[in-house]
Amino acid sequence: MSNPAADVARVQSEAAGWFARLNQLSITTDELRDWRDWKRDEANAAAYAKVEAAWAAAGALSKRPAIQAETAEILQRRPSQTPAHVTFRRYGLPAAITATVVTLGVAVAWLNFQPQPSFTTRVGEQRLVVLDDGSRVRLNTDSVLRVRFRKAERRVILARGEAFFEAAHDAARPFIVEADGTRVHAIGTKFDVRRDGDAVRVTLLEGKVKVAQKDTAGSATLIPNQQLTVADGRVSAPHPTDAAEAAAWTSGRLTFRSVALEDAIAEVNRYAAHKVVLDGPPALGRQPITGVFDTGDTKSFADAVGVLLDLSAKSDSDGVLRLTPRAPSRAPSA
């Protein structure tokens, strides 16, 4: 059964938290999008407007000696002793004015506001994260994930890189992954989301997900072993794929089946501190290769490609592995 008083208190607390966050020196575009989404609710917008108005009113009062003294006393107390709402009847302030001192609660929220967790991986690193709801997320190389769980939904933001999700089932709280304006809605499912520049690729292994671009009307639903890409504000049609192969990176493997050499090198380099560079004609980069390689093992990859395509693999002084066509052997002179 709903508790109206508790709901009002929650909305007021969220409004104070958003006001504190938005007035920091640094805020990300993803956080601004979250705030905009939160504010679409009329009750949220009204609560935020009250916080702004109270803060503005308190600014005019802050120079009064009585309020300065009381504020200093409050700020010297431990957080557990600081009341959320303070009145100053002993100074004879009118009720309409004392009501604005609720902004001291906003100041406390500003000082004590703790953002929800974020997780990162370095180049070549993978990381398994278990979220509060039991969902499991495996972050791929050079990735950033931010958690934004709320009462009515579980949202995570893939700010960079790639992640494999095993969303715990909770019909009352949909699991949403957001990546550069793309939203993936899922309930109890396994799927992969990858950001490549301005494009987002979604691959489904189990369950069912709906993919949408929030600034357009485009959307599509994936079933297992399907994949789609969102780019330039457009959601592509789902197409068949080997989802297990696409998610092979979660077990530390890269699987290539007739993949252009230049694309394979780009994938291998995602995990490598020392990159592989192909020096040769454009046609060489389009040569297809097939094989299974360990993530981060650039030397084994370069050696294998060298054998497959008759290339020389040599390391520079800075650690870069260069692949170049072997010089044709000269026939012995008569």
Buried (B, 14 or more C-beta within 10 A) or exposed (E): EEEEEEEEEBBBBBBBBBBBBEEEEEEEEBBEBBBEBBBEBEEBEEBBEBBBEBBEBBEEBEEBEEBEEBBEEBEEEEEEEBEBEBBBEEBEBEEEBBBBBBBBBBBBBBEEBEEEBEBBBEBBBBBEBEBEBEBBBBBBBBBBBBBBBBEEBBBBBBBBBBBBBBBBBBEEBBBBBBBBBBBBBBBBBBBBBBBEEEBBBBBBBBBBBBBBBEEEEBBBBBEBBBBBBBBEEEBBEBEEBEBBBBBBBBEEEBBBEEBBBBBBBBBBBBBBEBBBBBEBEEEBBEBBBEBEBEBBBBBEBBBBBBEBBEBEBEEEEEEBBBBBBEEEEEEEEE
